[in-house]
Amino acid sequence: MTEQIKISFDPLNSLGKKDSMPCIGVFGRKNFGKSSFVNLLADGELALVSKLSGTTKEPSKFSFNINNIGNVTLIDTSGIDDYGEAGEKRVSKTLETLKIIDLAIILITGNVFAEPEKILVNKLLDYSIPFIVVHNKSDLQELSDITRRQVETAYQTKLIEFSCTDPVNLSVIISNIKNFIPDSAFESKSILGKIVSKNDLIILAVPDQISAPDGKITLSQIEITRDLLDNNCLTLFVKQKELSSLLSYVNPKPVLTILPTSLFNIAAELLPLNMQLTSYGVVMAQYKGDLNKYIEDTPKLNLLSQENRILFIQSSTDNTSPEFKEQEELPLLISNHLRKNIEFVSVNISDISNICFNQYDFIIICGSSLLTSKQMKALLATIMKSGVPVSTYDMVNALIHGVFYRATAPFIK
């Protein structure tokens, strides 16, 4: 049935997904047979099974091989209908897995597809994650034609009848998993894996005074550092004031130096042109978005005329967050840069369904670090249909600071 090659029993302590294995999440209410289903799919006793409701307390991650698909990572989650203070925390952790999965399998029983399932599906749609629905325990109650039609018609997916006690339809489920997993699921999820190699020295520069809350480095810096370690790079953090002296004696010379856009011009004077230099914002923009599109569209900002309109799409709802402040900074930055009377309009990402993009001359996505790659690419696909040039705060910031071309050069083949 399936060829088991590797089993990982550790809980999902990190939501990082760096390899090219598709990641599948199994979801459903308490005691709907998720763990038994995981064991059948893996052809092994991986997940803890109990007659007690709510046995799975934390998302658990397992890796194995499925015939005709290959290596996969599968996440067994707690019940989506959990309640109480502890239950709500477990549901929150379950929903956190949506940031990394490529496909969801939703288990239902008794022909019940109601509020908990609909809430989960809406989240999956927000993250642009495909899903299939499995009617489990069909030996106790068969799948009705009404339920099948309602689910398949409303969500353009498959609803498969199944029973863990008599898994005759397991091959049908595996076939649908193969059909619904997007091709992108088999691509490497590494942030910098395409331009760095084992033992490369990478310098991560930070301001002399770290301005992040509580003096911590930013989430992007943490993600980039973790990715470099996963790629077996030599990673060195340095403050701005130490950068010059470091470069004079460090050996081997760094393959890449990454720093905030605000420090870019300072570092550009220190590093010769044959030493690659980029910013944290550009690194994350190329990882989550469409770098070729940004390289093509961002310079079009300089072509805007008097009274043109720029739309800011705001991904943050917290007006105290650094991501929200991007939107506040841009009008002044752009106005000083273009020296033209430009109209600025801002909309939250949750309201873009009401926006006609082609009424604008340029679109900038703010707070893109808060979006997953799937969300970002789905948003870009919608914008690109309008034909309006699109960029992000980080790419526009690099353009305005005059470092756009050198900062993007490391990612251009």
Order of alpha helices (4+ residues) and beta strands (2+ residues): beta-alpha-beta-beta-alpha-beta-alpha-beta-alpha-beta-alpha-beta-alpha-beta-alpha-beta-alpha-beta-alpha-alpha-beta-alpha-beta-beta-alpha-beta-alpha-alpha
